[in-house]
Every structure is written in C-alpha cells, then in structure tokens.
Amino acid sequence: MADVDTRRDYGGGGGFRQNGGGGRAYGGNKRKRGREDDDIEQGRPDRRPRHSEAPPGTRLRRALLEIGDDPLRLPQVVAQNAAKLATENYEDEYVRDTFCTVALKLAVEQPFKIPMIAGVIQYANTDNSEVAKDIISKAASQLQEYLDGGQWRELKLVLRLIACLSPLYEEDGVLPVLDELFNRAVDLQTASQEDAVGLELVKIILLTIPYLLAANGDAALQQAASELLARTDIIASAQNPLEPLVDPYPDANTPDEKPMACASVISLLQRQLLDEESNGWPLKCIPRVYDPSFKQANTNGDAPEETNSDEKAKVTPKHPFPPITVPSTVNPGPKALFPEIYFSLYADQEIESVPPTSSISACLLRDAILDTINILDFNRNATARFLNDIDCYWAPDTFVKRSTAFDKLRDMPAGKSTWKPEDVAIDAIFSQIFQLPTPEHRLVYYHSLITESCKISPGAIAPSLGRAIRFLFRGVDSMDMELAFRFMDWFGHHLSNFEFRWKWAEWIPELDLSALSPKKAFIIGTLEKEIQLSFAKRVRDTLPADYHPLIPSSKENEIPEFKYNDDTTPYAKEGREVLQMLRKKAAEDEIQAVLNTVQQQALAHGTPDPLVPSTDIYMTSILSIGSKSLSHVLSTIDRCKERLLAVGAQSEPARRQIITSVVNFWSDHLGTAVNIIDKLLNYTIVTPMSVIQWTLQDRMDRGRALASLLAYELVSITMFKVTNRVRQVLRERNNMALPYEQRQQIDEALPRERQGMRDLFAAIEDAVAGVAAGAQDEMVERYEDGDQEAEMVKMWGQKWLRVWRRKAAVEEAVVGELVIGPLEEPVVLPEVVAEVEAEDDMDQVA
C-alpha cells in the first residue's frame, strides 16, 4: 500500500543520524567526508538554510487544498489555522489572491469541502473582515456569471458557499435570490409542462436550503425557508411528462413490482425537507465547522485552553449582501436537461447500509458525490481516493467505520448510524452508469472508478459489489433494455480486470431458460463480452461445466477458416483465386475477370442479383487476408475500398452482402465483426440505413434477433455516429468564430442531416413496432415453443420500441427546429472600433 514504508531500516534513509543514519545500508558511521565536514573542522559556520519555511501564500494554498483530508485532525483546528495564516498575512497581495482563488475553485471542484471552506472564511472574518468581504464580492460576481450562462452545477455550488456564509450578512442573504429563482421556475413550468430547466432551478433551491439552515439557525430564517418550501411543493410534487422516459424499470406491471421506488429526485427532496422541518431542522449529516466557542489545545499539552469568563466575545462583523440579478429570460444552458430519477441499489432495505430515501442525507450525500465524480473526470485515481475518504467530509458519526462487514451492521447499537461509506460511494457511481437518457461522461469512466475503488480498498468494496450485482441481476427482467446492456457491458469489463472471478454457480438454474429470457440473454451477452476482452479458453476455464455449451470450441480459433477452401462451397475455385490475387496485389482487371465469371454462373443459376455472390467472395477474401489483426484488415480495406464503394453504389443487396460477409466470417467473434462494420461506416462503404435494414429486416429471425447483443450493438454504433454527426453540424453552425457565410452553408446542410437521422429512427421504429404488436409478417406463423415464445418476442419488441423512441426524443430536444432557433448573425461593431489592425487580426483568424 502507498501509506506503508516497506524500506528496511539499515540506519539510513534520512531523519536523525543515529548509528550512522543517512549513510549506506551496512556502512555504520563510515561515510564519505563532505564539504560540510571541512567547514565544521575549520570553524566556518554552515550558512545553508536547514529547514526553510515555505512562503505564507504557499502554506495557505496547501492548507486549503488539504482541509478535511486527514481524519485525525479536527476540521475546526485546520480551519482556524488556515484562517490565522490568511489574516496575519492578508496585506500580502499573493496571499489575498491565493485565498480567494483557491477557496472559490475548491467550491466548484471539490464540493465536499464547501462547509469547511465556509468555516475558514468565518474564522478569518472575526480577525479581519476584509477577508470575508473580498470572498463574498468575488463569489457574487461568479454567481452572476454562472446564472447568466446557464451553468447550473457551478451556480448551485457557489450559491451553496454563499449560503454557508449566511451569518455574515446584514440582510436576508440568499433568500431573495432563491425567491427569484423560484419565480423563474414557475414561469418556465407555466409555459411548458415538459420544461426541465424549471425543475433544475427548483432542485437548486431545495439543495441550498439545508446548507443555509445548517449554517444559520435563526428562527426567522427557518420560517422564511418553510414558506419557500410550501411554494416549491406545487412544482416538486407534480410528475413531469418526461419522467416515464427515464424510468429504469418500465416493464414492471405495478410500482410494487419494481426493485426500487424510482421516485424523481426533486419530489424526494421536497418530502425529505418537509420531514426535516417537522423535526426542527436537525440536518445531522452536514458538518458545522465554524464554532466560535471552540478552542484549540495549547502548544504545551493536550488540554484545551481555559476560557476566561471575563473575556468579551468578539463581535462578528457583518457585510452587505451583494446584488444578484436573476435574468427575466433564463438561459437554458449548453446541455439539454431531463428529469432525474433517484436510482439506488441499497436504499430502503432491511439493513440500512445507505441513507433511506426518507432522509435528507440521501440526497445531500448523493448530490455532493455525483458532483465530485463528474467534475473530476480528468483524474479517476484522485476521484477514487476522494470516494474512499468520504467519511472525512461529513459530520462525525454519519457513517460506520470503514470496512465494517455488512453482517455486523445488525449488531450496531440502537440510534447509531449503519451507513457504510463504501456502499454510499458505489451506489452513487452505479446511479451514473444507469442514468437515463445518458450519463454525463463516457460509461468507461464510471467503470474505471469502480475498478480503482476496488484496488484502493478491495476488502471493503468487493462485498458491496457482490450485493449490487445480485440485486441488478434479479431485476433484469423488468429493467430498461438499454440499462440491461449497460449492466452487461460493465459486468464483463469489470470481471476482465479481476481474473474473471464470479460465483457463476449461483446462476446455473437460469441456464435452463429460453435464450429469449432477459436473464439468459444477459448471461450469454456477458460471456461474449468477456471473450472480446480475453480468450475463449481462458473464459471457459473460469466457468462451471454447465456453462461450457455457451462457449463452443470453435470460439477458440482466433483466425477463422476461409470458407472457400471447402470444395463443397459454391464458387470455391473462384474464391481461392481471388484470395491469391489479392495476396499478390494483382491488377484490378485480373480480379474483375474472375468476378465476372462468378456473376455469369450466378445468372445461370437464377440468382436475382449476380453482384451478391461476387461481393461475398471479394469481401471474404479481404477479411481472410486481414484476419491477423484489426490493423491488417483496415489496411486491406483501404487498399480495396474503391471497388467496395462502387459495388455499394451499383446494388443495395450487394452492399448489405458486405455486412453479411463480415458477420459470417467472424461468427464466433461477433465483437470483431461489430468493430469492422464500424470502420466500414467510417469509410462510407456501408451506409447507416443499410446497417439498420440488414439488422432489423434481413436478420430479424421473426423477432428473435432483438434479444441478441449483436443486433443492439450494430444499431447503437450506427445511430451514435449519425446523431453525433448532426450535433457536430449544429455546433459548427453556432460557432461564432467561423465566418458568417460558412455558418450559413452549414445552416443549410443541417435540415438535410437532421432529416436523415429522423429517417433512421423511423426505420427502427417501423421494424420493431410490428414485433411489439405481434403483427410482423413472419410472426403470423406459430413459434416452436408456442405462445410463450411469441410473448417473449413481443416483449423484446416493446423494449426496443421504448428505447429508440426515447433516443429520438432526446435528439429532438437537442437538434430539433423548436430548440435551436434561427441562425445568430454576427454583431456589427461601431465604426470607431473597426480599426485596420482589428480587421487584419480577424482576417488571420478566418
């Protein structure tokens, strides 16, 4: 571990030089004479500074950055020391700038520390009111900037810091700002019931109130907060029409059948705060760092200093609250917003290892953890360490001791917390993996956080993950299909990082289910994911024998056989000839002559499109040559892409045959097939529509294909490329750095790109809607397993329909005509500003 010194003590390694310390391993006092020895012998003093102290600004910066990180130091002590360092050196310009900059940066980058930073400011205010005055002024300026720009997370965090400084204000402080935010939320909700920006404003209000009242228990302030809470109820308690789109368990017949409550975050917050109000606002989890009666231990011992009863208490200087203007027209911000569902794997169970959904601590902890996770995405190692230390940043006794076994929670004394910090952290990460419609960052980032957390504290995290996996697997049947595939993706990835170890014997009974069962489909897909990340034999060796039929021996062949080596395969002779020609890089005319022969034979046999068999030979030969690695096949495709492009332009069946050839060649390694088709889309050799039609028409298999990982991955990668392309076009359209004429051309192309995306969504919906209704042509015939199989196929059709309708709605909320508005024209500068130098600069930029 990093905090254990594993060096052997040979009397060296720094520190006091006892018994030869500072020398070599076995050297004792035998060390080389240095210049300092000569200086001492000759009586010259050693003028080198032994322990030079860092400048005050540097020490202050370090003190602020490390506040709360050490569980062995009281936050009050650390806060007082940092405040003293700031006030005693505040005339230093570097100290002033460092204090304000670091404090405000910590507020928006490390939300756990906001109450502690507020404590430092309050301690400093008692000795030097200029410290708090400067911070309040700069925080208000940043708050206004975030409010005008629609940067809601930053607005929430800076507003939280300002709320934690409530005792320092002369007037009502942040309450008028919260009132104005609520008025804008009402306006937005009145204009549209589907509005999500108004919900975000109400959520910010509800998350600010607890910190405000924890910092200032004034009765008048509590009364004002209660009045505001009564007003927010009309928005927070109403169900948003978009909530069903983000329901993680939509297939449950009744709410009682859902594995979790799936309530909206905003409605939970409202109920939790009303409960806190009825109990007198205890707000137990929020740390109270500022305590004017707190005295540090003296420097000579551990006993605290005695308080002189005659000593007059210092009067806390007050400051005017800076003006904040809430714009009448709210900027919706750069990202589309949707209602949030509170997703928890551990909440509301018999043993409370996380806060119950009835406690305000559930939302406060979750909000701070999620902000930390999503802000620090650039450093997963640092984020994992923060999550491992979350018990340092909340009130004492909020959590049980780290690594406490789950079984021991039953033995905790009544009234003591049973919340495990590991469970709270893992629960929050999973809520992002399972967030709908999309998480803020790539899913692999959240995967890596769980992996890093396991490495930091394996004994504590592993049992929590085991309970999470079992909980999720039990609910796979009613889980949203996209989330089920995310679960599969994470599970396979996670096992690959830990030697594929899992208690597979627990799921052996599920192997008797139909392949259309969501649980069986999950197991099959997970094993396929594992094989993609390793080797079939290695994965097979980690499984009980009952699972071996799911991994046939053919999957152990890393390089597939060239099917035209078998003389019983039609056109086998011609196939081998084309393969040899491509290997030798023969002229295109020679290859075309062989392909013409194939086409003539195909016509003679009555083949509807003679380009199909010749294309199969050509593409299969390319795949065989490039079968060593992905780079090999890409170089071969690049060499042959002109012919492949020409084939697709001549015949749509031949273009789809390219996809068929890839999937058939790599049938035992479908992950490789998906990767190759992804590259063919980049080359435009196959089109998005051809992939959709191949998957949902040619290979539908009466709806059975909808249960396969291959179908979902092919459609997903295709639609991601298309929707990402439309969003890129929209970003370039709104890029004010580009010339207006270029932006006009992009604006003209946007409707065409958007319509192409809509056509693809419509093709998906048409294909799966028939399956969902049981009305597809092939479904009229009876299934082998009777009505049960037919119902399962319809279930998969309904799952697909729900997912892709949601994705279409999300894209309309981002790039639809009603959202983007007209093209913004450039601002015409006054003539006095339009100098020659400025025009030259703009010309250079363009």
Order of alpha helices (4+ residues) and beta strands (2+ residues): alpha-alpha-alpha-alpha-alpha-alpha-alpha-alpha-alpha-alpha-alpha-alpha-alpha-alpha-alpha-alpha-alpha-alpha-alpha-alpha-alpha-alpha-alpha-alpha-alpha-alpha-alpha-alpha-alpha-alpha-alpha
